[in-house]
Amino acid sequence: MVAIKKLKKESFRGHKEWLAEITYLGELHHQNLVSLVGYCCSDDVNTSKLLLVYEYMPRGSLENHLFRRGTQPLSWPMRVSIAVDVARGISFLHAQDNPVIFRDLKSSNVLLDADFRAKLSDFGLARDGPTGDKSHVSTRVVGTRGYAAPEYIATGHLSVKSDIYSFGVVLLELLTGRRAMADARGRSSSTAALVDWAKPQLGDRRKLIRIMDTRLGGQYPKKQAQDVAALALRCLEDDPKNRPAMADAVLPELERLQQQQQHNHHKAPYTGTSSRSDTSTPPVHRSGRHSKPKS
């Protein structure tokens, strides 16, 4: 079984995103990136279309599991495992000889396989990062409100640290069960950002408990929640220079928490999970890449 994505061929942006998906996923292979199975470009006047064929991810998106009514809550161990998976995927992208910036990291672009292993999907906005002594690349601002880094929105300056900020927002969603754009009551909003509401409360233990996702039912280690909150705060620093690197700081901290859970045999009730092994793979560097579409 596969998943098929159709883009509008007549749209310039649709064609660029189609090319970006093929270019990146055609060359990059990792257990935490969705696999591109094939693609199609039809020139028929009556059936003009751009198609992308991916591996099928039966559990759907992280967004659905966190926010859709009627879904069974993700347990704390599962949330940590998903965070680890996403961090591994981003770390792999940033570790390339020419770093890749995902640029649109959000819960709807995190898909789950049958074993709830998380994989990054939708590389339509990805692009090559800075090389040499450059700290950033300049590009037009695209992405999703609530997830995009403030310096990127203000200046168009994009770096790997932009992904770190977006990852911090995903951590907030995992902690609070609230959308990136939500008001104080957790309702979807076009003006209220989760970051602005949550950041002042993350460093206070009592306040943190009050903003944790109620669907967890209190079934989580309080110290681990504090550690994840502290990590999210670091990722959400306004100055990108102060944000931690994924491979050197963020991923090791999350893997430490995951290993701690395994050591303590801590299991929160969640009937939809299945056993998973820690199958981290070292970054694989690539060479001879084609030039990427720029925006």
Number of C-alpha atoms within 10 A of each C-alpha: 8 12 13 14 12 14 15 14 18 11 10 10 15 16 18 17 19 26 18 21 21 18 18 21 19 13 14 18 17 19 17 25 24 25 19 22 16 14 17 12 14 12 11 8 7 7 9 12 17 20 17 19 16 19 15 19 20 15 16 18 22 25 20 15 19 22 15 11 9 8 10 13 23 24 21 24 22 21 19 23 22 25 24 26 27 25 25 30 23 26 24 25 27 24 17 17 12 17 19 22 24 25 26 25 30 27 26 17 18 25 27 22 16 14 14 25 21 30 26 28 23 21 24 22 21 23 22 22 21 18 12 6 6 9 14 17 15 15 14 13 16 14 17 15 15 21 25 23 29 18 15 22 15 9 12 17 18 25 26 25 26 26 27 30 26 26 27 27 29 27 24 27 23 25 25 22 23 25 24 26 20 19 18 14 7 16 11 16 14 11 11 17 20 24 21 14 14 20 18 12 16 25 15 13 14 10 13 20 18 11 18 21 18 14 14 18 12 13 14 16 13 12 11 17 20 18 16 23 24 16 20 26 23 18 27 26 19 14 12 20 10 12 22 19 17 24 17 10 12 25 21 15 17 23 20 12 21 20 14 13 17 12 9 8 9 13 14 17 15 15 10 12 14 11 6 11 5 11 8 13 11 11 17 13 13 12 9 6 10 9 9 14 15 13 13
